Amino acid sequence: MPLYLMRHGETAWNVEGRMQGRRDSPLTPRGEAQARALGGILVAHGLSGLPCLASPAGRATRTAALAGLAATVLEDLSEIGMGRWEGRLRSDLTASDGVRWKLDAPGGEGRAFAGRVARLAVALPRPALVVTHGMVLIGLRAALRGQGPEAWDGLDDPQGVVFRADEGGEAVLR
């Protein structure tokens, strides 16, 4: 049975290039439009009645609400904790391409994050809608494919799409 995975809509800090981690920033008007569009995608595919789980971050719960979903908050869907990098501009950090460098954030969640998303991939009820964050989205998709962090840099984390993901693979719903 699949999971339907969605990233929250665009936030002010996404636009600014700031590391959010466990901090929050509001959805932009574009982010709100993306969230409403997610609701349309779910309706078009007959999925809007499925149970919905969301990160406790305001950007995720607001996305779920704008998509017309009554979400149950699940703490384990929180974004990776990025410690002292939260609120910093990405351009101020000396980081390589890809996303795995986020595991090295000083004072952050670190490598424990990979274990958290691997456990989530097994434990989440199916079928279900999941509204979460970029790193969680990437980690869950890789884990459902049987891949670990070594695959993360090859995955994207777009806003405004729904991933249908399970052990058999994934598809993007638009």
LODREN-815671 format. One line per field, with one value per residue (C-alpha): x, y, z; residue in three letters. Coordinates in pm, 1 decimal. Layout:
residues N
x = (X;...)
y = (Y;...)
z = (Z;...)
code = (ALA;...)
end
This chain:
residues 174
x = (0.0;135.6;214.2;127.6;405.9;390.4;627.2;484.9;433.3;700.1;791.6;947.4;1269.7;1270.7;1268.9;1546.7;1758.4;1750.0;1793.6;1467.2;1520.0;1289.7;1224.7;927.8;843.8;509.4;394.7;430.0;131.5;290.1;319.7;-48.2;-138.2;80.1;-101.5;-445.4;-322.8;-219.1;-581.1;-688.4;-439.1;-568.2;-931.4;-847.6;-688.8;-962.2;-728.7;-871.2;-1051.9;-738.9;-602.9;-352.9;-44.2;155.3;464.8;383.7;552.4;311.6;421.3;314.4;-12.6;-106.9;-33.3;-255.3;-538.3;-520.2;-526.1;-853.2;-705.9;-774.9;-426.7;-311.6;19.7;306.9;625.4;845.2;754.4;944.1;1223.4;1582.8;1712.9;1991.8;2120.4;2324.5;2257.6;1884.4;1799.5;2130.5;2150.9;2260.1;2499.1;2679.2;2750.7;3030.4;2831.4;2860.9;2588.4;2314.5;2155.8;2360.4;2577.6;2278.5;2359.7;2675.7;2502.3;2669.7;2429.5;2181.9;2012.3;2294.9;2308.4;2018.9;1792.7;1858.9;1742.9;1430.7;1316.5;1400.4;1180.2;904.7;907.5;818.2;585.9;360.7;8.5;-88.3;-247.2;-202.8;-131.8;184.0;262.2;621.1;953.0;1222.4;1469.5;1197.0;1046.0;1382.2;1466.6;1128.2;1140.1;1488.1;1395.2;1086.9;1319.7;1544.8;1815.1;1999.1;2151.6;2391.8;2093.1;1963.3;2170.4;2009.0;1652.7;1471.2;1218.3;978.4;683.6;341.1;349.1;233.1;459.3;289.3;559.6;590.1;836.4;765.4;874.7;719.7;523.9;459.8;96.6;9.8)
y = (0.0;342.6;658.9;988.2;1228.7;1607.0;1884.0;2199.4;2500.0;2761.0;2967.9;3308.7;3139.8;2913.5;3227.8;3385.6;3069.3;3029.0;2696.8;2626.2;2295.2;2292.0;2666.8;2790.8;3065.6;3144.0;3027.3;3283.8;3359.4;3118.0;2856.6;2899.5;2852.1;2538.9;2402.5;2462.0;2297.8;1989.8;1960.4;1967.0;1693.6;1476.1;1526.2;1453.2;1122.5;1028.4;1051.6;1337.1;1101.0;917.0;974.1;1259.2;1291.0;1612.5;1753.9;1981.0;2277.4;2556.2;2544.8;2179.2;2206.2;2519.8;2336.6;2047.7;2283.9;2476.2;2142.8;2065.0;1796.7;1730.5;1629.4;1440.9;1584.6;1339.2;1469.7;1222.2;1402.0;1711.8;1840.7;1753.0;1957.5;2177.5;2318.7;2636.7;2651.7;2716.1;3064.8;3100.1;3167.3;2866.8;3096.0;3166.7;2798.4;2613.5;2313.9;2082.1;2018.3;1772.3;1743.6;1504.4;1790.4;1884.3;1579.9;1763.0;2073.2;2165.5;2095.2;1939.5;1603.2;1454.0;1091.9;998.2;1156.4;870.7;620.3;824.0;835.3;466.4;374.3;604.7;438.1;109.6;243.6;489.7;354.6;286.4;420.6;770.7;1125.9;1275.2;1648.9;1706.0;1869.0;1839.7;1621.9;1395.9;1363.3;1263.9;1025.3;851.0;808.0;657.3;426.1;302.4;212.6;23.6;292.0;479.6;826.2;750.7;794.6;1120.3;1357.1;1210.5;1290.5;1620.6;1772.0;1983.2;2172.6;2147.3;1778.7;1454.2;1149.7;811.4;599.7;242.9;-42.9;-89.4;258.0;598.7;822.7;1196.7;1299.3;1639.7)
z = (0.0;-89.4;96.3;-70.0;20.9;-5.5;92.5;249.7;25.0;-34.7;272.2;321.2;433.9;125.5;-88.3;119.1;109.5;489.3;666.2;848.0;1020.6;1323.5;1301.6;1107.4;863.5;700.3;362.6;87.2;-137.7;-386.4;-109.6;-24.7;-392.1;-404.3;-99.4;-252.3;-573.4;-373.1;-262.3;-626.5;-715.0;-432.6;-537.3;-902.6;-800.9;-551.8;-252.8;-43.8;193.3;307.2;657.1;670.8;890.7;910.7;1072.0;1366.4;1194.3;1101.6;738.0;714.2;907.8;710.6;385.2;493.7;591.3;262.3;77.0;256.2;482.2;849.2;956.2;1260.2;1378.5;1407.2;1571.3;1381.8;1057.0;1176.0;956.4;1037.3;1328.6;1195.5;1522.3;1485.8;1112.7;1159.1;1038.7;853.5;482.2;278.9;94.0;424.6;480.9;309.9;199.8;-95.0;-347.6;-261.2;82.1;293.3;422.6;642.6;856.1;968.3;1110.5;1442.6;1727.2;1482.7;1466.4;1265.3;1155.1;1386.0;1123.2;878.5;1138.5;1212.4;849.7;794.8;1094.6;966.8;625.4;796.2;1067.8;882.7;824.6;465.5;263.1;401.8;299.5;452.6;463.6;566.3;471.1;207.2;396.1;536.7;188.8;42.1;325.5;313.6;-62.8;-47.1;241.6;56.0;-232.7;6.1;-17.3;253.8;274.9;-9.5;-247.4;-102.5;-315.4;-627.1;-514.4;-538.3;-298.6;-506.3;-367.0;-528.0;-625.2;-467.1;-468.5;-469.8;-306.8;-188.0;-195.2;-565.6;-667.0;-702.9;-934.2;-932.2;-932.6;-1074.1)
code = (MET;PRO;LEU;TYR;LEU;MET;ARG;HIS;GLY;GLU;THR;ALA;TRP;ASN;VAL;GLU;GLY;ARG;MET;GLN;GLY;ARG;ARG;ASP;SER;PRO;LEU;THR;PRO;ARG;GLY;GLU;ALA;GLN;ALA;ARG;ALA;LEU;GLY;GLY;ILE;LEU;VAL;ALA;HIS;GLY;LEU;SER;GLY;LEU;PRO;CYS;LEU;ALA;SER;PRO;ALA;GLY;ARG;ALA;THR;ARG;THR;ALA;ALA;LEU;ALA;GLY;LEU;ALA;ALA;THR;VAL;LEU;GLU;ASP;LEU;SER;GLU;ILE;GLY;MET;GLY;ARG;TRP;GLU;GLY;ARG;LEU;ARG;SER;ASP;LEU;THR;ALA;SER;ASP;GLY;VAL;ARG;TRP;LYS;LEU;ASP;ALA;PRO;GLY;GLY;GLU;GLY;ARG;ALA;PHE;ALA;GLY;ARG;VAL;ALA;ARG;LEU;ALA;VAL;ALA;LEU;PRO;ARG;PRO;ALA;LEU;VAL;VAL;THR;HIS;GLY;MET;VAL;LEU;ILE;GLY;LEU;ARG;ALA;ALA;LEU;ARG;GLY;GLN;GLY;PRO;GLU;ALA;TRP;ASP;GLY;LEU;ASP;ASP;PRO;GLN;GLY;VAL;VAL;PHE;ARG;ALA;ASP;GLU;GLY;GLY;GLU;ALA;VAL;LEU;ARG)
end
